[in-house]
C-alpha cells in the first residue's frame, strides 16, 4: 500500500478495547450480566468477542438450538455503543457430539484415541466435524451477519495440534500424491528412501511420523508438518464458507499465538501460509513481565519482534486479540503486572502496529482451570481495585488515539523468518541440540535496530524484498532454488544482504546441496563455508573486527574465500587467523557473511556501520539510554511517536524539537523525563 495511506482492518475507525466475554457462564446470574454492562462503560471498553467456547450452550442437544441469550447480550452491548466480534465455537465441541460421533476426536502420534475433553481435541479431517461446524457457522451467520454491532468474525480459537487417525492418514497420502504429482519415485527421492531401507513401493505404506514407528526420515517429518498446516487451513476454509457467502464485507480473523516462555513465534503451524487466508492478523500476547531471567527491556525487544512479524505478514495493522491486564495462570510463577506496566505494554502493541487492546477474559470464571487467570473484572465484581482502574486508564488513553488507527510502520530493514527452515533445523541431528535457537538468533539480530528505534519488517521468504535497503537472513538452514534466485536478484539490484552460519545447507526437501554450498550463494558472497564447528559452553574463541575483540559462542564456521573481503578474523583453534566475517560486492549490491555466533556488542558495532552507510534512521530523532524505546507509526500528515521506558529507573530522552502530547494536548519540551514504566504518546506533524 502507499507509504502513508491509512488501512482500517474493520469498520471501526477507533481503537478496539475489550476482550473475550463469556456470558454463557453466567446465564443463571442475571445480576452479574447486568453488572457487566455497567462495568463495560466504567472501564472504557467498547468491543467484545462472543461465543468462543459456547457450543454446549448454543446447541445443548443435537439439533436443539438456544440463541436467545446471545441475542440479548449483543443487544445490550449495542445499546451502550459497543461492538461485537462474533466467534465460531469449534475450538471445543460439546460432550454429546464426542459421545455420538467419536470420529470427531483425535488420535495421537502413538495411535491412541483421545477421550472427550480439553480444547482442540478434534480431527480436522472428520467429515462429521466439518459438517457440524459449518452448520453451526451458517446459523450464526444467518442470524447475526446483518447485525450493525458485528465488526468481525473470529474463527475458532488458537488453532493447534494434529491428528493421526485413519482419515488423517488417508488425507496425508492424498496430499503427498498431489505434491509429488502421483509419482512415488519422486517422493522416495525427496525423502532419500534408500536410507535405512525406507523406500516405499505403494502409497498405502506411508504413515505419519510416530514414536512407535518412523520419526527419523526428515523429508517425511517436514512434509507432515506442512500437511498439518495445510489441513488446518483447509478446515478453517470449510468453517468460513457461510461467512464468505453471506457476509463478504465482514472481515475474518483467527487468533495466532506465540510461545509465552521464550516469546518466540508459534512453532506448530506455518503462519506465513495461514495469513494468506485471513483478512486481519490477530494474535494472543502473554509476555512474562517481571521475570527473573531477563530484563524488562530484553523482553520488550522480543515482544516488538513478534509484533513486527505478525504486522509484516499482511503489511497493515494487526489486532491484539488476547492479553492479560494482570497475570496468567500457566507460567511456573504467575506474577502480577507492576503498576504502570499494563499501560506501557499496551502502548507498545500500538506502537508496533496493533489497532486494539483486547483481553482474555472480561470476567474471571468462577471455576475450572482459568478461575485465577487475570481479567478485567475480578471475583470481587468491583471497579475500585487496581487492575480495573489500570484497564480504565488504558481505555481512556485509547479514546484519544483514534488518529493512529489504520496507520502503518514503513521500514527500510527486513529480517527473514521462515517456519519451514526452523522445522528442518530442529529436526537436524547435528550441531548443538540445545543451541540452535533459530528464532532467538533472529531476535538478537533485531536488537540493534530496536535499541536505535529503526523500524524493521520481519518478513517471510515469499514476500517482496525489493523495497528494502537491508535484508538480514540469519541461520536460513533450508533454502530453495527459488529463494536463492530471489536473494541473488536483490543483491544484484543494489540491496545489502547479511547471512550467517548454518545457512543454505539444505533444499526444500531437507536434502543437502551436492558439491558443497550452492553455486549462486558462492557468487553472491564470494566464498563458501566448508565446516561448522560446534562449541561446548566452556570452549573459548574470539574474533577481531575493526580492531576490537568479540567472544565466539556455540558456532564457528570455517570459510574458503574466493573474491570476498575479510572483515573479521578468528583468533584461536585450528582456524586461527582465517576469515570469520566477510563482505563481497556483487553487481550493484553487497553481501556480508557472519561465520560465528557472536555477542550483542558485535551486532551493535557491525550493524552500526551499515546503519551509517545506508542512512537508516528512526522516524523521530532522539537520544536516550538502553531500555527506552521510541517507536512511531506514520500517518497521512503526522507521525505518532510512542516513547516508552522499559526500565525500573527514571530515564532522560532528548528530542531535536518539541512535540505535542496526543493524550493531554500539551507541548512536550525537547528534554523529557520518563518515570519507571512510563509511556508518552506524541505527535509530530510531517514537514
DOVODO-749551 format. One record per residue (C-alpha): residue in one letter; x, y negated, z. Coordinates in Angstrom, 1 decimal. Each point is the difference from the previous one (the first is absolute). Layout:
REM residues N
   r        x        y        z
   A        X        Y        Z
...
//
This chain:
REM residues 687
   r        x        y        z
   X      0.0      0.0      0.0
   X      1.2     -3.6     -0.4
   X      2.4     -1.0      2.7
   X     -2.2     -2.2      2.2
   X     -3.5      1.2     -1.1
   X     -2.4      1.1      2.8
   X     -1.4      3.5      0.0
   X     -2.9      0.8      2.3
   X     -0.1      3.7      0.7
   X     -3.6     -0.1      1.3
   X     -2.9     -2.4     -0.4
   X      1.1     -1.7      3.2
   X      2.1     -3.2     -0.3
   X      0.9      0.1      3.7
   X      2.2      2.1      2.2
   X     -1.7      3.2      1.0
   X      0.1      0.7      3.8
   X     -1.7      2.9      1.7
   X      0.4      3.7     -0.3
   X     -1.4      3.5      0.3
   X     -3.3     -0.2      1.7
   X     -1.6      3.3      1.1
   X     -3.5     -0.8      1.2
   X     -1.0      3.7     -0.6
   X      1.8      0.7      3.3
   X     -2.4     -2.4      1.9
   X     -3.4      0.5     -1.6
   X     -1.4      1.1      3.4
   X      1.2     -3.3      1.5
   X     -1.8     -2.8     -1.7
   X      1.3     -2.5      2.6
   X      3.5      0.9     -1.2
   X     -0.9     -0.7     -3.6
   X     -1.5     -3.3      1.0
   X      3.1     -1.0      1.9
   X      2.1      0.9     -3.1
   X     -1.7     -2.7     -2.1
   X      0.6     -2.6      2.8
   X      3.6      1.0      0.4
   X      0.6     -0.1     -3.8
   X     -0.8     -3.6      0.0
   X      2.1     -0.7      3.1
   X      3.0      1.8     -1.5
   X     -0.1     -1.9     -3.3
   X     -0.3      3.2     -2.0
   X     -1.8      0.1     -3.3
   X      0.4      3.4     -1.7
   X     -0.7      3.6      1.1
   X      0.8      3.4     -1.4
   X     -3.0      2.3      0.5
   X     -0.7      3.7     -0.3
   X      3.5      1.3     -0.2
   X     -0.7      3.1      2.2
   X     -3.8     -0.1      0.1
   X     -1.0      3.0     -2.2
   X     -1.5      1.9      2.9
   X     -2.2     -3.0      0.8
   X     -0.8     -0.8     -3.6
   X     -0.9      3.6     -0.8
   X     -0.6      1.9      3.3
   X     -1.3      3.0     -1.9
   X      0.4      1.0     -3.6
   X     -2.3     -2.2     -2.1
   X     -1.3     -1.9      3.1
   X      1.1     -3.6     -0.2
   X      0.1     -2.7      2.5
   X      0.9     -3.4     -1.4
   X     -2.3     -2.3      2.0
   X      2.6     -0.7      2.7
   X      2.5     -1.1     -2.7
   X     -2.7     -2.2     -1.6
   X     -0.4     -1.8      3.4
   X      3.7     -0.3      0.7
   X      0.7     -1.6     -3.5
   X     -2.9     -2.3      0.4
   X      1.1     -1.2      3.4
   X      3.6     -0.6     -1.2
   X     -1.4     -1.9     -3.0
   X     -2.1     -2.2      2.3
   X      3.1     -1.4      1.6
   X      1.7     -0.6     -3.4
   X      2.1      3.1      0.2
   X      1.1      2.3     -2.9
   X      0.1      3.8     -0.3
   X      2.6      2.4     -1.4
   X     -2.0      3.2     -0.4
   X      1.9      3.2      0.3
   X     -0.7      3.5     -1.3
   X      0.0      2.6      2.8
   X      2.0      2.7     -1.7
   X      2.9     -0.2      2.5
   X     -1.8      2.2      2.4
   X     -2.8      2.4     -1.0
   X     -2.9      1.0      2.3
   X      0.0      3.4      1.8
   X     -3.0      1.3     -1.8
   X      1.9     -0.3     -3.3
   X      3.0      1.9      1.2
   X     -2.3      2.7      1.4
   X     -2.1      0.4     -3.1
   X      2.7     -0.6     -2.6
   X      3.3      1.3      1.5
   X      1.7     -0.5     -3.3
   X      0.2     -3.7      0.7
   X      2.6      0.7      2.8
   X      3.7      0.1     -0.8
   X      2.4      2.9     -0.1
   X      3.5     -1.0      1.3
   X      3.3      0.9     -1.6
   X      0.2      3.3      2.0
   X     -3.3      0.9     -1.7
   X     -2.0     -0.3      3.3
   X     -3.6     -1.3     -0.3
   X     -0.6     -3.1      2.2
   X     -2.9     -0.4      2.4
   X     -2.4     -2.9      0.0
   X      1.5     -3.0      1.7
   X      2.4     -2.9     -0.2
   X      0.0     -2.4     -3.0
   X      0.8      0.7     -3.6
   X     -0.4      3.8      0.5
   X     -1.6      0.4     -3.3
   X      1.0      1.5     -3.3
   X      0.4     -2.5     -2.9
   X     -0.8      2.8     -2.5
   X     -3.2      1.1      1.6
   X     -2.9     -0.3     -2.4
   X     -2.4     -0.2      2.9
   X      1.8     -2.7      1.7
   X      0.4     -2.1     -3.1
   X     -3.8      0.4     -0.7
   X     -0.9     -0.9      3.6
   X      2.3     -3.1      0.2
   X     -1.2     -1.3     -3.4
   X     -3.6      0.6      1.0
   X      0.4     -1.9      3.3
   X      1.9     -2.8     -1.8
   X     -2.7     -0.4     -2.6
   X     -2.6     -0.4      2.7
   X      2.1     -2.7      1.7
   X      0.6     -1.8     -3.3
   X     -3.7      0.1     -0.9
   X     -1.0     -1.3      3.4
   X      2.6     -2.7      0.6
   X      1.7     -0.8     -3.3
   X     -2.0     -3.1     -0.5
   X      0.1     -1.2      3.6
   X      1.6     -3.5      0.0
   X      1.9      0.8      3.2
   X      2.0      2.7     -1.8
   X      3.4     -1.2     -1.3
   X      2.0      3.3     -0.4
   X     -0.2      3.8      0.0
   X      2.3      1.8      2.4
   X      0.4      3.5     -1.4
   X      0.6      2.7      2.6
   X      2.8     -0.7      2.5
   X      3.8      0.5     -0.1
   X      0.0      2.7     -2.5
   X      2.6      2.7      0.9
   X      0.8      3.7      0.3
   X     -0.2      2.9     -2.4
   X     -1.9      3.3     -0.5
   X      1.4      3.3     -1.1
   X     -3.2      2.0     -0.6
   X     -0.8      2.1     -3.1
   X     -1.8     -3.0     -1.6
   X      3.0     -2.2      0.5
   X      2.4      2.7     -1.3
   X     -2.1      0.1     -3.2
   X     -0.1     -3.7     -0.2
   X      3.8     -0.2      0.4
   X      0.5      2.6     -2.8
   X     -2.3     -2.0     -2.2
   X      1.9     -3.2      0.8
   X      3.3      1.8     -0.9
   X     -1.4      1.3     -3.3
   X     -0.9     -3.5     -1.0
   X      3.3     -1.5      1.2
   X      2.1      2.6     -1.9
   X     -2.4      0.2     -3.0
   X     -0.9      3.6      0.8
   X      3.7      1.0     -0.6
   X      1.1      2.3      2.9
   X      3.5      0.1     -1.3
   X      0.2     -3.8      0.3
   X     -1.1      0.3      3.7
   X      2.6      2.7      0.6
   X      2.7     -2.2     -1.5
   X     -1.1     -3.0      2.1
   X      0.0      2.0      3.2
   X      3.2      1.8     -0.8
   X     -1.8      3.3      0.2
   X      2.9      2.5     -0.2
   X      1.3     -1.2      3.3
   X     -0.9      2.7      2.6
   X     -2.0      1.7     -2.8
   X     -2.8     -2.5      0.1
   X     -0.9      0.1     -3.6
   X     -3.8      0.3     -0.5
   X     -1.5      2.2     -2.7
   X     -3.6     -1.0      0.6
   X     -1.7     -3.2      1.3
   X     -1.9      2.0      2.6
   X      3.3      0.8      1.8
   X      0.5     -3.6      1.0
   X     -0.9     -0.9      3.6
   X      0.3     -3.3      1.9
   X      3.1     -0.3      2.3
   X     -0.4      1.9      3.2
   X      2.1      0.9      3.0
   X     -1.2      3.6     -0.5
   X      0.9      0.0     -3.7
   X      2.1     -2.4     -2.1
   X      1.2     -3.3      1.2
   X      3.5     -0.4     -1.5
   X     -0.8     -0.5     -3.7
   X      0.4     -3.8     -0.1
   X     -1.8     -0.4     -3.3
   X     -3.0      1.8      1.4
   X      0.0     -2.1      3.2
   X      0.2     -3.2     -2.0
   X     -2.8      0.9     -2.4
   X     -2.1      1.1      3.0
   X      0.3     -3.4      1.6
   X     -0.8     -1.6     -3.3
   X     -3.1      2.2     -0.3
   X     -1.1     -0.8      3.6
   X      0.1     -3.7     -0.9
   X     -1.9      0.5     -3.3
   X     -2.5      2.3      1.6
   X     -0.7     -2.5      2.7
   X     -0.4     -2.7     -2.6
   X     -2.3      2.2     -2.0
   X     -2.2      0.6      3.2
   X      0.0     -3.8      0.5
   X     -1.1     -0.5     -3.6
   X     -2.8      2.4      0.5
   X     -1.1     -2.0      3.1
   X     -0.2     -3.3     -1.8
   X     -2.1      1.0     -3.0
   X     -3.2     -1.5      1.5
   X      1.8     -3.2      1.0
   X      1.6     -0.6     -3.5
   X     -3.4      0.8     -1.6
   X     -2.3     -2.0      2.2
   X      2.2     -2.8      1.5
   X      2.8     -0.7     -2.5
   X      0.4     -3.5      1.5
   X      0.7      1.3      3.5
   X      3.8      0.7      0.5
   X      1.1      3.3      1.4
   X      2.8      0.8      2.4
   X      1.3      2.8      2.2
   X      2.3     -0.6      2.9
   X      3.6      1.0     -0.5
   X      2.3      0.8      3.0
   X      3.6     -0.2      1.2
   X      2.0      2.1      2.4
   X     -0.6     -1.8      3.3
   X      3.2      1.1      1.8
   X      2.6     -0.8     -2.6
   X     -2.3     -2.4     -1.8
   X      0.7      1.3     -3.5
   X     -2.4      0.6     -2.9
   X     -2.4      3.0      0.4
   X      1.8      3.0     -1.5
   X     -2.6      2.5     -0.9
   X     -1.7     -1.8     -2.9
   X      1.5     -2.0     -2.9
   X     -1.7     -3.3      0.5
   X      1.5     -1.4     -3.2
   X     -2.4      2.4     -1.8
   X     -2.9     -0.5      2.3
   X      0.2     -3.8     -0.3
   X     -1.0      0.1     -3.7
   X     -3.4      1.3      1.0
   X     -0.8     -2.7      2.6
   X     -1.2     -3.5     -0.4
   X      1.5     -1.1      3.2
   X      3.0      1.3      2.0
   X     -0.7      0.3      3.7
   X      2.0      1.6      2.8
   X      0.0      0.8      3.7
   X      2.9     -1.5      1.9
   X      0.9      1.1      3.5
   X      3.6     -1.1      0.8
   X      1.4      1.0      3.4
   X      0.5     -3.6      1.2
   X      2.3     -0.4      3.1
   X      1.5      3.5     -0.4
   X      3.4      0.8      1.6
   X      1.9      1.2     -3.1
   X      0.1     -3.2     -2.1
   X     -0.4     -3.7      0.3
   X     -3.3     -1.8     -0.7
   X      1.6     -1.6     -3.1
   X      1.2      3.4     -1.3
   X     -3.5      1.4      0.2
   X     -1.4     -3.2     -1.6
   X      2.4      0.5     -2.9
   X     -1.4      3.5     -0.6
   X     -3.5     -1.3      0.1
   X      0.9     -2.6     -2.6
   X      1.4      2.8     -2.2
   X     -3.2      2.1      0.1
   X     -2.1     -3.1     -0.6
   X      2.1     -0.9     -3.1
   X     -0.2      3.5     -1.3
   X     -3.8      0.2      0.2
   X     -0.5     -3.5     -1.2
   X      2.3      0.7     -3.0
   X     -2.0      3.1     -1.0
   X     -2.5     -2.3     -1.7
   X      1.8     -3.3      0.2
   X     -2.8     -1.7      1.8
   X     -1.2     -0.4      3.6
   X     -0.8      3.1      2.0
   X     -2.1      0.5      3.1
   X      1.0      1.1      3.5
   X     -2.8      2.5      0.6
   X      1.0      1.3      3.4
   X      2.2     -1.3      2.8
   X     -0.3     -0.3      3.8
   X     -0.3     -3.2      2.0
   X      1.7      1.7      3.0
   X      1.3      3.6     -0.1
   X     -0.4      3.4     -1.6
   X     -0.6      3.4      1.6
   X      2.4      2.3     -1.9
   X      3.5     -1.3      0.6
   X      2.1      1.7      2.6
   X     -0.3     -3.3      1.9
   X     -3.1     -2.0     -0.8
   X      1.2     -3.5      0.9
   X     -2.3     -3.1     -0.1
   X      0.8     -2.9     -2.1
   X      1.5     -2.8      2.0
   X     -1.8     -3.4      0.1
   X      0.4     -1.8     -3.4
   X      1.1      3.1     -1.9
   X     -3.5      0.7     -1.4
   X     -0.2     -3.4     -1.7
   X      3.6      0.2     -1.2
   X     -0.3      3.5     -1.4
   X     -3.3     -0.9     -1.7
   X      1.5     -3.1     -1.6
   X      2.9      2.1     -1.3
   X     -2.5      2.1     -1.9
   X     -1.4     -3.1     -1.6
   X      3.5     -1.4     -0.7
   X      0.8      3.1     -2.1
   X     -3.3      0.0     -1.9
   X     -2.9      1.3      2.0
   X     -3.4     -1.7     -0.3
   X     -1.4      1.7      3.1
   X      0.6      0.9      3.6
   X     -2.1      3.0      0.9
   X      0.0      2.4      3.0
   X     -0.6      3.5      0.9
   X     -2.3     -0.3      1.7
   X     -2.5     -2.6      1.0
   X     -1.2      1.6      3.2
   X      1.9      2.7      2.0
   X     -1.6      3.4     -0.2
   X     -1.3      1.3      3.4
   X      1.3      3.5     -0.5
   X      2.3      2.3     -2.1
   X      3.5     -0.6     -1.3
   X     -0.1     -3.7     -0.7
   X     -1.7     -1.3      3.1
   X      3.2     -1.8      1.1
   X      1.0     -1.2     -3.4
   X      0.1     -3.8     -0.2
   X     -3.0     -1.9     -1.2
   X     -1.6     -3.4     -0.1
   X     -2.7      0.9      2.6
   X      1.3      2.0      3.0
   X     -2.0      2.2      2.3
   X     -0.7     -3.1      2.2
   X     -2.1     -1.4     -2.9
   X      1.5     -3.4      0.8
   X      1.0     -3.0     -2.0
   X      2.2     -1.2      2.9
   X      2.9      2.5     -0.1
   X      3.4     -0.9     -1.5
   X     -0.3      2.2     -3.1
   X     -3.4     -1.4     -1.0
   X      1.2     -3.5      0.4
   X      3.0      0.7     -2.2
   X     -2.2      1.5     -2.7
   X     -2.2     -3.1      0.2
   X      3.1     -2.2     -0.4
   X      0.9      1.9     -3.1
   X     -3.5     -0.5     -1.4
   X      0.1     -3.7      0.7
   X      3.3     -0.2     -1.8
   X     -1.2      2.0     -3.0
   X     -2.9     -2.4     -0.4
   X      2.6     -2.7     -0.8
   X      1.8      2.0     -2.6
   X     -2.6      0.4     -2.8
   X      2.4     -1.9     -2.4
   X      2.5      2.8      0.4
   X     -2.5      2.7     -1.2
   X      0.8      1.3     -3.5
   X      3.6     -1.4     -0.1
   X      3.0      2.2     -0.8
   X      3.7      0.3      0.6
   X      2.0     -0.2     -3.2
   X      3.5      1.5      0.3
   X      3.2      0.1     -2.0
   X      1.3      3.0      1.9
   X     -1.3      3.6     -0.1
   X      0.8      3.2      1.8
   X     -1.2      3.2     -1.5
   X     -1.8      2.6      2.2
   X     -0.8      3.4     -1.4
   X     -2.1      2.6      1.7
   X      1.1      2.9     -2.3
   X      3.7     -0.8      0.5
   X     -0.5      0.1      3.7
   X     -1.8      3.3     -0.1
   X      2.7      1.6     -2.1
   X      2.8     -1.5      2.1
   X     -1.5      1.3      3.3
   X     -0.4      3.4     -1.6
   X      3.6      0.1     -1.2
   X      2.1      2.4      2.1
   X      3.0     -2.2      0.1
   X      1.5     -3.2      1.4
   X     -1.0     -0.6      3.6
   X     -3.4      1.4      1.1
   X     -0.6     -2.8      2.4
   X      1.8     -2.8     -1.7
   X     -1.7     -0.2     -3.4
   X     -2.4     -2.7      1.2
   X     -1.0     -1.3     -3.4
   X     -2.8     -2.4      1.1
   X      2.1     -1.2      2.9
   X      2.9     -0.7     -2.4
   X     -2.2     -2.1     -2.3
   X     -1.0     -2.0      3.1
   X      3.6     -0.7      0.8
   X      0.5     -1.4     -3.5
   X     -3.1     -2.1      0.5
   X      1.2     -1.4      3.3
   X      2.3     -2.7     -1.4
   X     -2.7     -1.5     -2.1
   X     -2.5      0.1      2.8
   X      2.5     -1.7      2.3
   X      0.5     -2.8     -2.6
   X     -3.7     -0.3     -0.8
   X      0.4      0.9     -3.6
   X     -3.1      1.7     -1.5
   X      0.4      3.6     -1.1
   X     -2.3      2.3     -1.9
   X      0.3      3.7      0.9
   X     -1.0      1.6     -3.3
   X     -0.3      3.5     -1.5
   X      1.7      1.4     -3.1
   X     -3.0     -0.5     -2.2
   X     -0.1     -3.8      0.6
   X      1.4     -2.7     -2.2
   X      3.7     -0.9      0.8
   X      0.4     -2.8     -2.5
   X     -1.1     -2.9      2.2
   X      2.6      0.6      2.8
   X      3.4     -1.4      0.2
   X      1.2      2.7      2.4
   X     -1.2      3.7      0.2
   X      1.3      2.2      2.8
   X     -0.4      3.8     -0.2
   X      1.6      1.6      3.0
   X      0.2      3.8      0.2
   X     -2.0      0.6     -3.1
   X      0.7      3.7      0.1
   X     -2.5      1.1     -2.6
   X     -0.2     -2.0     -3.2
   X     -1.5      0.8     -3.4
   X      1.5     -0.7     -3.4
   X     -2.8     -2.6     -0.5
   X      0.9     -1.9      3.2
   X      3.7      0.1     -0.8
   X     -0.8     -1.5     -3.4
   X     -2.1     -2.8      1.6
   X      2.9     -0.8      2.4
   X      2.3     -0.2     -2.9
   X     -2.3     -2.4     -1.8
   X     -0.3     -2.1      3.2
   X      3.8     -0.4      0.3
   X      0.6     -0.5     -3.7
   X     -2.5     -2.8      0.0
   X      1.8     -1.9      2.8
   X     -1.2      1.5      3.2
   X      2.1      0.9      3.0
   X     -0.3      3.6      1.2
   X      1.2      1.4      3.3
   X      0.2      3.8      0.5
   X      1.4      2.1      2.8
   X      1.3      3.4      1.0
   X     -2.2      3.0     -0.6
   X     -1.6     -1.5     -3.1
   X     -0.7      1.5     -3.4
   X      0.8      3.6      1.0
   X     -3.1      1.8     -1.3
   X     -2.6     -0.5     -2.6
   X     -3.8      0.0      0.4
   X      0.0      3.8      0.4
   X      2.6     -0.2      2.8
   X      2.6      1.5     -2.3
   X      3.5     -1.4      0.0
   X      1.4     -1.7     -3.1
   X      2.4      2.2     -1.8
   X      3.4     -1.5     -0.8
   X     -0.1     -2.2      3.1
   X     -1.6     -3.4      0.5
   X     -2.3     -1.0     -2.8
   X      1.8     -1.6     -3.0
   X     -2.3     -3.1      0.0
   X      0.7     -0.6      3.7
   X      3.8      0.3     -0.7
   X     -0.5     -2.6     -2.7
   X     -1.9     -2.4      2.4
   X      2.5      0.4      2.9
   X      3.3      0.6     -1.8
   X      0.8      2.9      2.2
   X     -1.4      3.3      1.4
   X     -0.3      1.5      3.5
   X      1.8      3.3      0.3
   X     -0.5      1.1      3.6
   X     -2.1     -1.0      3.0
   X      1.7      0.5      3.3
   X     -2.5      0.4      2.9
   X      1.4     -1.2      3.4
   X     -0.6      1.2      3.5
   X     -0.9     -2.8      2.5
   X      3.5      0.1      1.4
   X      1.7     -0.3     -3.4
   X      1.6     -3.4     -0.6
   X      0.7     -1.9     -3.1
   X     -0.1     -3.6     -1.2
   X      0.0     -1.9     -3.2
   X      1.5     -3.4     -0.8
   X     -2.2     -2.4     -1.9
   X      0.9     -3.7     -0.6
   X      2.9      0.3      2.6
   X     -2.4      1.3      2.7
   X     -0.3      3.5      1.4
   X     -3.3      1.9      0.4
   X     -0.8      3.3      1.6
   X     -1.1      3.0     -2.1
   X     -2.6      2.4      1.4
   X     -1.8      3.1     -1.2
   X      1.0     -0.1     -3.7
   X      3.0     -0.9     -2.1
   X      0.1      0.6     -3.8
   X      3.2      0.5     -1.9
   X     -0.1     -1.9     -3.3
   X      1.7      0.5     -3.3
   X      0.5     -3.4     -1.7
   X     -0.1     -0.7     -3.7
   X     -0.6     -3.7     -0.6
   X     -1.5     -1.0      3.4
   X      1.7     -2.6      2.2
   X      0.9      1.0      3.6
   X     -1.7     -2.2      2.6
   X      0.5      2.2      3.1
   X      2.6      2.5      0.9
   X      0.0      3.0      2.4
   X      2.6     -0.2      2.8
   X      0.2      3.6      1.2
   X     -0.3      3.7     -0.9
   X      1.0      1.7     -3.3
   X     -1.7     -2.8     -2.0
   X      2.0     -2.7      1.8
   X      0.8     -3.0     -2.3
   X     -2.6      1.0     -2.5
   X     -3.2     -1.9     -1.0
   X     -2.9     -0.1      2.4
   X     -1.9     -2.9     -1.6
   X      0.1     -0.9     -3.7
   X     -1.4     -2.6     -2.4
   X     -0.4      0.2     -3.7
   X     -1.2     -2.4     -2.7
   X     -2.3      1.7     -2.5
   X     -1.2     -2.0     -3.0
   X     -1.8     -3.1      1.5
   X     -0.2      1.4      3.5
   X      2.0      1.4      2.8
   X     -0.2      3.1      2.2
   X      1.3      0.9      3.5
   X      0.6      3.3      1.6
   X      0.3      0.4      3.8
   X      1.6      3.4      0.6
   X     -0.2      0.2      3.8
   X     -2.6     -0.6      2.6
   X      1.2     -3.2      1.7
   X     -1.1     -2.2      2.9
   X     -2.4     -2.9      0.1
   X      2.8     -2.6     -0.2
   X      1.2      1.5     -3.3
   X     -3.5     -0.4     -1.5
   X     -0.2     -3.6      1.2
   X      3.4     -0.8     -1.5
   X     -0.5      2.0     -3.2
   X     -3.5     -1.4     -0.7
   X      1.0     -3.5      1.0
   X      2.3     -0.1     -3.1
   X     -2.9      1.0     -2.2
   X     -2.3     -2.4      1.7
   X      2.3     -2.9     -0.8
   X      0.8      1.1     -3.6
   X     -3.6      0.5     -0.9
   X     -1.2     -3.1      2.0
   X     -2.5      2.1      1.9
   X     -1.8     -2.2      2.5
   X     -2.9      0.1      2.5
   X     -3.1     -2.0     -0.9
   X      0.7     -2.5      2.8
   X      3.5     -0.8      1.0
   X      0.7      0.3      3.7
   X      2.7      0.9      2.5
   X     -0.6      2.3      2.9
   X      1.5      2.9      2.0
   X     -0.5      3.7     -0.3
   X     -3.4      1.3      0.9
   X     -1.8     -3.0     -1.5
   X     -1.8      0.6     -3.3
   X     -1.3     -2.7     -2.3
   X     -2.2      1.5     -2.6
   X     -2.2     -1.7     -2.5
   X     -3.0      0.6     -2.3
   X     -0.2     -2.3     -3.1
   X     -3.3     -1.6     -0.8
   X     -1.0     -2.0     -3.0
   X      1.0     -3.3      1.5
   X      1.7      0.8      3.3
   X      2.2      2.5      1.7
   X     -1.2      1.6      3.2
   X      2.9      0.6      2.4
   X     -0.2      2.4      2.9
   X      2.7     -0.8      2.6
   X      0.3      3.0      2.4
   X      2.2      0.6      3.0
   X      0.5      3.8      0.5
   X      2.3     -0.5      3.0
   X     -0.4     -0.2      3.7
   X      1.6     -3.5      0.2
   X     -0.9     -3.4     -1.3
   X      1.4     -0.7     -3.4
   X      0.9     -3.2     -2.0
   X     -0.9     -0.4     -3.6
   X      1.1     -2.8     -2.2
   X     -1.8     -1.0     -3.3
   X      1.2     -2.4     -2.7
   X     -3.2     -2.0      0.4
   X     -3.1     -0.2      2.1
   X     -3.0      2.3     -0.7
   X     -3.6      0.1      1.1
   X     -1.4      2.5      2.5
   X     -2.8      1.7     -1.9
   X     -1.8      0.9      3.2
   X      0.2     -3.3      2.0
   X      0.5     -2.4     -2.8
   X      2.9     -1.7      1.7
   X      3.3     -0.9     -1.6
   X      2.8      2.3      1.0
   X      3.4     -1.6      0.4
   X      3.1      1.2     -1.8
   X      1.2      1.5      3.3
   X     -2.4      2.6      1.4
   X      0.3      2.2      3.2
   X     -1.9      3.2      0.2
   X     -0.6      1.8      3.3
   X      0.2      3.7      0.4
   X     -2.3      1.8     -2.6
   X     -1.3     -3.4     -1.2
   X     -1.2     -0.5     -3.5
   X     -0.8     -3.2     -2.0
   X     -1.7     -0.1     -3.4
   X      1.0     -3.1     -2.0
   X     -0.9     -1.4     -3.4
   X      2.4     -1.6     -2.4
   X     -1.5     -1.6     -3.2
   X      1.9      1.1     -3.1
   X      1.8     -2.8     -1.7
//
